[in-house]
Amino acid sequence: MSILWFFILIPVLTITGILFTKDGKSARVVAASGMFIQLILSVVLLILYYAQRNAGNTAEMLFFTDLVWFPALNIHFTTGVDGIAVSMIMLTSTVVFAGIFASWEMEDLAREFFISLITLATGVFGFFISVDLFTMFLFYELAVIPMYLLIGIWGSGPKEYSAMKLTLMLMGGSALLLVGLLGIYFNSTLEDGRHTFNLLQIAQLQLPIEAQRYFFPFTFVGFGVLGALFPLHTWSPDGHASAPTAVSMLHAGVLMKLGGYGCFRVAMYLMPGAANEMAWIFIILTTVSVIYGAFGAVWQKDLKYINAYSSVSHCGLVIFALLMMNKTSMNGAVIQMISHGLMTALFFALIGMIYGRTHTRMINEMGGLMKVIPFLSVAYVIAGLASLGLPGLSGFVAEMTIFTGAFQHPDTFHRVATIIVTTSIVVTAVYILRVVGILLLGPIKNEHFEHLGDARWYEKLSAGTLIVAIAGIGIAPLWLSNLISGSLSPYIVKLTGAISGLNF
Amino acid sequence: MRQELLLVLITLVVLMADLALAPGKKHLVVQIALWLFGALTITGFLPVKEGSLFGGMYNTSPLLAGMKSILNIALLLVLLQSVKWLQKTENFNKAAEYFILLFSTLTGMDFMISSGDFLMFYIGLELATIPATVLAAFDKSRNASAEAGIKFIFSSALSSGILLLGLSFIYGTTGSVYFPDVIPAFGTSSLHLLGFIFLLSGMGFKISLVPFHFWAADVYEGAPVNITAYLSVVSKGAAVFILVLLLYKVFSVIQHQWETLLYVLSVATMTIANLFAIRQNNLKRFMAFSSIAQAGFILLGIMGADQAGMTSVVYFVLIYVLTNLAAFGVISSISHHTGNETISSYNGLYRTNPLLSLTMMLALFSLAGIPPVAGFFGKFFLFTAAASKGYYILVLIAVLNATISLYYYLRVIKAMFIDRNDQPIAWFRSDVYTRFSLMFCILGVFFTGFFGMVYETIYALAAGM
């Protein structure tokens, strides 16, 4: 019984527990306690992971377990984590925990809401602990499909349209992904003639370069859709804007990270030759993504749309950094995933809480909120400052690392792309400060707003958890950075080996 | 042979019981038929040895017995779901006929699966088809049902004719109808291929592949809902089994040619059926197009043309049986209790009938191939089978089609869970038989997917192919 199995088991038990509750009030208590245990468990995992590493365990994946599932096709249920997976699990459990409290007041079909939300979380946890492509794909789809119900039932605005668009685009992405995965499977023949889905075994094998050229685009774009790769990002603004608070948090905070994570762990790691050959295409696309997302955010008036476009920009930066393929930038990419996950979750949580009070998300209809709801407003400013990369918060660590790494490339193409991407920081500052100025400062525009109540205990708990995590990374980034960079070596070896032609 | 003999015996017992029972005790017919058939389903799982009878006309093997067991389970579920309908006054006196006709078609299918020459195959096919057309017209007082029967018998006769023409070509060119004699004499000359194409077209009618699918939607819509379930699950499943057996055993010489044909058929079937399904509002028509599209997916597994391909097809049919019958169980239960058969009448169903809605949702997710239900595994293995032969483009088309299919499956889920309705279908309690069948289906849909042993068992059975 590996500790990793508990990451699946506890959500499943929580769902079962919720089924036995009578009403929404007890359902949310069960959900919160289940996810609290999950949060504790992920801290335990982190400690155990460090203990193992300090004891000199240098295996690529720790807590490795391997169960045969479908022997005829050599499909296994294989679990294991490296430092990157551990940090993603930490992120997920934090955001889910905060998300439960952000939806504390859920009234309509509350039990069903928490069940769907935790099903989504189960998919995400399962994805991060999987080492087998089949189980990875299974959990990936499991994470995507509850979104339809979550947005469709509990969403707002044109929710049915947004839910359908999001589901179909993500499922279309997973269609491409499936072809890519099958291609990888049938091109990875073990010594005994069987094929394998096991990531580590495939990484040892070196896929033929023709197969890499054919299947890399499928796999990369398939994951890229979930990572909001331009021009396949259009589901994201609509989906996030229509989703209920906790779902926006979880989706922008965690689910979009599945895309970036899959891009480098599956597509780039297993097909380094093609990754090097085709990186330029995707570097151009992600550069567009970063700039376009930032400018898109400037033009929006709806708080959720602003944040959704900002997510497109920041997630584009993740994939951009991965494609730079050196240790510094990839390290930055993973930190950016976590940093963006936390701050965007905080943003969406706060937007949900503000909307719950003012009943509008249009920034020009609000103003001077700092005077009436100081806690939420200060939290909003903190999220904003993290987003534009203020030193001392997580965003700075991530972006600094990415740009330093990206600029290590001596050639013109990479440098120009890096310079263009770097300018997005300025645009980010524009839309963040503009929102802060209009929304929080200035006179109170609407007299109804003068009697708004500030955050309740559960809202403080939700926002506080995320702020502590953001500041924790910003103040002491090295523990996270070491955790990640220790696990990046095999990736760097594969990717740089492919350039020098040693290792196709 | 045990299976077929017992089936004939049960048919006769039901007939006798109907004659012998006093008019006041006719309701016992249903009980007798159900219990006897349930017992038969269980005996189907007893181990079977490989063997043949009548000079090779009739073969049996563990794999064939497994296929028959899948069909038995499917028919048993259909019977359970139709008890409520049979208890209605207008059907009360026809219950025995219903069982006799259904058992006859199943006997035909069993012979077809076990056939060792084209003669036995054709007799089995006709025995399976003709009673089915009668069943489609079972509600003879309803115009739509009578129309469905007529349409079905005409198109069946036509397809049988075409199939027979193909068989006569094959007989003419090889000089035999006996499979072991046909195999070495068969080749790639034009007449051989023409005969094969006619045969495949005839089978295409039975499986309702595009462009041979025109009868399906009207017949499915007009027939009583349980017969629709039967046609879309048992008939189609049996036809798929016999097709895959014929292709793998008899026509393996022209594997390259039939793979090309299936490629085209499968792309056309998936795409066209999906596009039509989007526009349907009647649930029976909707399920008709959905099941046509599923047949297109099955062809991908057939193209694997090896042990894994055979396994993926049998495994998928098993999952399809459980999944589709879960969906039809809900549809028939609602139809019997309230008479509603349209998607829009399901608006707001979750708030009044949560369990039925959840069952329907799981069934539709399984049809769309979404984890954690078994449809995901079934589809994944079909695609794996096709990809093993290098048909990646076909797999891509299929997966994109699966995404389109998700759109219309989600329409039903949207109606049940999201749409508001001032007058939703009121709460009602389904009858005990339907509830049992739905529970069986849902447990099966989880079990067959997650437990690798189901797949492994079928894989071991398919070893001899």
Chai-1 contact restraints between the chains, C-beta under 6 A:
chainA,res_idxA,chainB,res_idxB,connection_type,confidence,min_distance_angstrom,max_distance_angstrom,comment,restraint_id
A,W69,B,G452,contact,1.0,0.0,6.0,A-B,restraint_1
A,F70,B,G452,contact,1.0,0.0,6.0,A-B,restraint_2
A,F70,B,Y455,contact,1.0,0.0,6.0,A-B,restraint_3
A,A72,B,Y459,contact,1.0,0.0,6.0,A-B,restraint_4
A,L138,B,P371,contact,1.0,0.0,6.0,A-B,restraint_5
A,E141,B,P371,contact,1.0,0.0,6.0,A-B,restraint_6
A,L142,B,P371,contact,1.0,0.0,6.0,A-B,restraint_7
A,I145,B,I370,contact,1.0,0.0,6.0,A-B,restraint_8
A,G152,B,I418,contact,1.0,0.0,6.0,A-B,restraint_9
A,I153,B,F417,contact,1.0,0.0,6.0,A-B,restraint_10
A,I153,B,I418,contact,1.0,0.0,6.0,A-B,restraint_11
A,M171,B,T403,contact,1.0,0.0,6.0,A-B,restraint_12
A,M171,B,L406,contact,1.0,0.0,6.0,A-B,restraint_13
A,G172,B,T403,contact,1.0,0.0,6.0,A-B,restraint_14
A,A175,B,V399,contact,1.0,0.0,6.0,A-B,restraint_15
A,A175,B,L400,contact,1.0,0.0,6.0,A-B,restraint_16
A,A175,B,T403,contact,1.0,0.0,6.0,A-B,restraint_17
A,L178,B,V399,contact,1.0,0.0,6.0,A-B,restraint_18
A,V179,B,Y392,contact,1.0,0.0,6.0,A-B,restraint_19
A,V179,B,V395,contact,1.0,0.0,6.0,A-B,restraint_20
A,V179,B,L396,contact,1.0,0.0,6.0,A-B,restraint_21
A,L182,B,A387,contact,1.0,0.0,6.0,A-B,restraint_22
A,F186,B,A387,contact,1.0,0.0,6.0,A-B,restraint_23
